[in-house]
Amino acid sequence: MSLKPITLWGHDSGPNAWKVAMILEELNVPYDFKMISFPDMKKEQYEKINPNGRVPAIEDPNTDITLWESGAIIEYLVETYDKDNKISFHPGTKDYYEAKQWLYYQASGQGPYFGQAVWFTVYHPEKLPLIIDRYVNEVRRVSGVLDKVLQGKKFLVGGKFSYADAAFVTWYVIVFLFADRINLETDFPTLNSWFEGMKLRPAIAKILKDREAAMKKN
């Protein structure tokens, strides 16, 4: 049975929708990436899809499910479309729970701190050194955790690439914004090696290229 394309709502620069796109690409699930501007996210038409007025959100015509929050979307996609555990793990196993652990760490640790670091470093109209220090130091802390855990391993869980790895990629694409404070290659060489390996995966490489093209268009 052929699948109908899933609608994925996202923004050209926002990392979270692109990490969902990576999962869709890895699973070879058809999708239609719909770009939406920040003002339109707060309009009634989109808030019927996501009452939080953020991206990503998906609408799946194959199951009649609408979902938002990237972590929940990723869990849904692998549970619904990865029956062979290509990028996930068999339910109930140690690896199954460890992958969830890393997904939640990404959603609660990496995403919020990296996001605040970007905001106060780049977009906030007033430069607040103490605030910038606070969040850039959290970027370093999270990176240190990953660097340590990845030593001697190519992937986070189970000796294979999984959605847990994919979840962390897109925020590291923008770590160059802190180049005067963080150098992945010298500060976190194990993490950097993992990141470079992630970018060589065809599905991830495609999404990073699509993101770059979308940002140039806008």
C-alpha positions as CSV (number, residue, x, y, z in Angstrom):
1,M,0.0,0.0,0.0
2,S,1.4,3.4,-1.0
3,L,1.6,6.1,1.6
4,K,0.1,9.5,1.3
5,P,2.6,12.3,2.0
6,I,2.7,13.6,5.5
7,T,2.5,17.4,5.8
8,L,5.4,18.8,7.9
9,W,5.2,22.4,9.0
10,G,8.4,24.1,9.6
11,H,10.5,27.3,9.2
12,D,13.6,27.7,7.0
13,S,16.0,28.3,9.9
14,G,14.4,26.5,12.8
15,P,16.3,23.3,13.7
16,N,13.4,21.3,15.1
17,A,11.4,20.8,11.9
18,W,14.5,19.8,10.0
19,K,15.3,17.0,12.5
20,V,11.8,15.6,11.9
21,A,12.6,15.8,8.1
22,M,15.7,13.7,8.7
23,I,13.6,11.0,10.3
24,L,11.2,11.0,7.4
25,E,14.1,10.8,5.0
26,E,15.7,8.0,6.9
27,L,12.5,6.0,6.9
28,N,11.7,6.8,3.3
29,V,8.3,8.2,4.3
30,P,6.8,10.7,1.7
31,Y,6.2,14.2,3.1
32,D,5.5,17.7,2.0
33,F,7.5,20.3,3.8
34,K,5.4,23.5,4.2
35,M,7.3,26.6,5.2
36,I,5.5,29.0,7.5
37,S,6.6,32.5,8.7
38,F,6.8,33.4,12.3
39,P,3.8,35.8,12.1
40,D,1.7,33.1,10.4
41,M,2.4,30.6,13.2
42,K,0.3,32.8,15.6
43,K,-2.7,33.0,13.3
44,E,-5.8,31.0,13.9
45,Q,-5.5,28.9,10.8
46,Y,-2.2,27.4,12.0
47,E,-3.0,27.4,15.7
48,K,-5.8,24.9,14.8
49,I,-2.9,22.6,13.9
50,N,-0.6,23.6,16.7
51,P,-2.2,25.7,19.5
52,N,1.3,26.5,20.8
53,G,1.9,28.5,17.6
54,R,5.4,26.9,17.0
55,V,6.9,24.5,14.6
56,P,7.2,21.6,13.8
57,A,3.8,20.1,13.5
58,I,2.7,17.2,11.3
59,E,-0.6,16.2,9.7
60,D,-0.6,12.5,8.7
61,P,-3.4,11.6,6.3
62,N,-2.5,7.9,6.6
63,T,-3.6,7.8,10.3
64,D,-5.6,11.0,10.5
65,I,-3.2,12.2,13.3
66,T,-2.1,15.7,13.8
67,L,0.9,16.1,16.2
68,W,3.2,18.8,17.4
69,E,6.4,18.9,19.6
70,S,9.4,17.4,17.8
71,G,10.2,14.7,20.3
72,A,6.6,13.4,20.3
73,I,6.6,13.5,16.5
74,I,9.8,11.5,16.2
75,E,8.5,8.9,18.6
76,Y,5.3,8.7,16.6
77,L,7.1,8.3,13.3
78,V,9.4,5.5,14.4
79,E,6.6,3.6,16.2
80,T,4.3,3.9,13.2
81,Y,6.7,3.6,10.2
82,D,9.8,1.8,11.5
83,K,8.4,-1.6,12.1
84,D,11.8,-3.2,11.1
85,N,13.7,-1.0,13.6
86,K,15.9,0.5,11.0
87,I,16.6,3.6,13.1
88,S,14.9,2.5,16.4
89,F,15.0,-0.5,18.7
90,H,12.7,-3.4,19.7
91,P,10.2,-2.3,22.4
92,G,11.1,-3.4,25.9
93,T,14.9,-3.7,25.3
94,K,17.6,-1.8,27.0
95,D,18.4,0.1,23.8
96,Y,14.8,1.0,23.3
97,Y,14.7,2.9,26.6
98,E,18.2,4.4,26.2
99,A,17.2,5.9,22.9
100,K,14.2,7.5,24.5
101,Q,16.5,8.8,27.3
102,W,18.7,10.6,24.7
103,L,15.6,11.9,22.8
104,Y,14.4,13.5,26.1
105,Y,17.8,14.8,26.9
106,Q,17.9,16.5,23.5
107,A,14.5,18.0,24.0
108,S,15.1,19.2,27.6
109,G,18.8,19.9,27.5
110,Q,20.2,20.6,24.1
111,G,17.3,22.3,22.4
112,P,16.3,24.9,25.1
113,Y,19.8,25.9,26.0
114,F,21.1,26.1,22.5
115,G,18.0,28.1,21.5
116,Q,18.5,30.6,24.3
117,A,22.2,30.9,23.4
118,V,21.4,31.7,19.8
119,W,18.7,34.2,20.9
120,F,20.9,36.2,23.3
121,T,24.0,35.9,21.1
122,V,22.4,36.9,17.8
123,Y,18.9,38.3,18.0
124,H,18.4,40.0,21.4
125,P,18.7,43.8,20.8
126,E,20.7,44.3,23.9
127,K,23.9,42.4,24.5
128,L,23.8,40.9,28.0
129,P,27.2,39.3,28.7
130,L,26.1,37.4,31.9
131,I,23.1,35.9,30.1
132,I,25.2,35.0,27.1
133,D,27.8,33.4,29.3
134,R,25.0,31.4,31.1
135,Y,23.7,29.8,28.0
136,V,26.9,29.4,26.0
137,N,28.3,27.6,29.1
138,E,25.3,25.3,28.9
139,V,26.1,24.6,25.3
140,R,29.5,23.6,26.4
141,R,28.1,21.4,29.2
142,V,25.7,19.5,27.0
143,S,28.5,19.1,24.4
144,G,30.8,17.7,27.1
145,V,28.2,15.1,28.1
146,L,28.0,13.9,24.5
147,D,31.7,14.1,23.9
148,K,32.3,11.8,26.9
149,V,29.6,9.3,26.2
150,L,30.6,9.0,22.5
151,Q,34.2,8.0,23.4
152,G,34.9,4.6,21.8
153,K,31.5,4.6,20.0
154,K,30.2,5.7,16.6
155,F,26.6,6.1,17.8
156,L,24.8,6.9,21.0
157,V,22.8,3.7,21.4
158,G,23.1,0.1,20.4
159,G,26.0,0.3,18.1
160,K,24.0,1.6,15.2
161,F,22.6,4.9,13.9
162,S,19.2,5.7,15.4
163,Y,16.8,8.5,15.8
164,A,18.6,9.4,19.0
165,D,21.6,10.5,17.0
166,A,19.5,12.3,14.4
167,A,17.8,14.4,17.1
168,F,21.0,16.2,18.0
169,V,22.3,17.0,14.6
170,T,20.5,20.2,13.6
171,W,21.4,22.2,16.6
172,Y,25.1,21.5,16.0
173,V,24.7,22.9,12.5
174,I,24.4,26.4,14.1
175,V,27.1,26.0,16.7
176,F,29.3,28.2,14.5
177,L,27.4,31.1,15.9
178,F,29.5,30.7,19.0
179,A,32.8,30.2,17.1
180,D,34.6,32.7,19.3
181,R,33.7,30.6,22.4
182,I,33.4,27.0,21.2
183,N,35.4,25.1,18.7
184,L,34.0,21.6,18.3
185,E,37.1,20.2,16.6
186,T,39.5,21.2,19.4
187,D,37.2,21.4,22.4
188,F,35.1,18.3,21.8
189,P,37.0,16.1,19.2
190,T,34.9,13.0,19.8
191,L,31.7,14.8,19.4
192,N,33.0,16.6,16.4
193,S,34.0,13.3,14.8
194,W,30.5,11.9,15.4
195,F,29.0,15.1,13.9
196,E,31.1,14.9,10.8
197,G,30.0,11.3,10.4
198,M,26.4,12.2,10.8
199,K,26.7,14.7,7.9
200,L,27.9,12.0,5.6
201,R,24.7,10.0,5.9
202,P,22.7,10.5,2.6
203,A,19.4,11.4,4.3
204,I,21.0,13.9,6.7
205,A,23.1,15.4,3.9
206,K,20.0,15.9,1.8
207,I,18.2,17.6,4.6
208,L,21.1,19.9,5.4
209,K,21.3,20.8,1.7
210,D,17.5,21.5,1.6
211,R,17.8,23.7,4.7
212,E,20.6,25.7,3.2
213,A,18.6,26.2,0.0
214,A,15.5,27.2,2.0
215,M,17.5,29.8,4.0
216,K,19.0,31.3,0.8
217,K,15.5,31.5,-0.8
218,N,14.2,33.5,2.2
